[in-house]
Amino acid sequence: MQIIIRNITEQDIPQVVDIQVEGWKTAYKGIIDEAFLNSMDKKERIEQRKNDYQKGHFIVAEMSSEIVGFCRYDEMVVSPDGE
């Protein structure tokens, strides 16, 4: 199967939020308070991701027309001396 990495679209945001919330609930179960994990509000996170989307630097991984991952990034600035 081919994975396509592309810029996010606004229509991708609900799928990204589903991945984020379900991923946290799985990855952090038993580590972070379950009440916090269960309180993660998808509607609120959709609004947060819309703000992120408008800032740019946000990509998704797509496989068989389904979003399977995402990444937000920032441009790295390297000084002439490498630091």
N, C-alpha and C positions, 0 to 999 in steps of 0.2 A: 504494500500500500504506500502511496505517495503522501507525504506530509507537505503541505503548502504553508509557508510563513508569509504573512501579509500584514499590512496595516489594518488596524481594527476599524470597523464601521460602527455607527451608532446602533444599528440593528443587532450587532454582536453582543452588546452589553449585557442583556439578560442571561445569555449563555455563560459569559465570563463570570458573572456574579454567582451563578449556580455552581460552577467549578470552584470558585473561591470559597464559598460557604461550605459546600459539601467536603471540600478538601480539608478545610480547617477542622470540621467536625470529626473527620477520620484521623487526621494526623495528630491532633492535639487532645484526643479523647484520653482522659486519665492524667493529662499533664496540666491543662487549663481547666478551670472550674466549669463544670458541665452547664451550670446556669448561664454563664457567659456565652458558651457555644450555642446553646439553645435560644439565646436572645438575639442572635445575629439577624438583623432585619434586612431582608433582601431588597425591599423597596428603598430603604435608606442607602444601601450600598450601590444600588443602581444609580441613584443621584450622585454619589461620590464618584463612581466610574465615569459618569457623563462629564463631570468636571475634568477628570484625568484625560478623557478622550479629547476634550477641547484643547488641552495643553500639548497634545502630540506625544511622541515617543512611546507608543503603545502598539504592540503587535499581538497577533493571535496565530496559533497553529491550527490548521484545518486538515481534517482527514475525512474523506468520503462525504464532503459537504457538511461536516459537523465540527464545531469548535472543540478541540481537545486540550488546549492549553493557551496560556497568555503570558505576556511579559511587559512590564513597564520598565523603561530605562531612561538614563540621562546621558547626555553627551559627555564624554570624558575629555578633559582638557589637559594636555601634557605640556609642561613648560619645556623650553629648549634644552634645559639641563636634565630632562628625563624625570623630573619629580612632579 
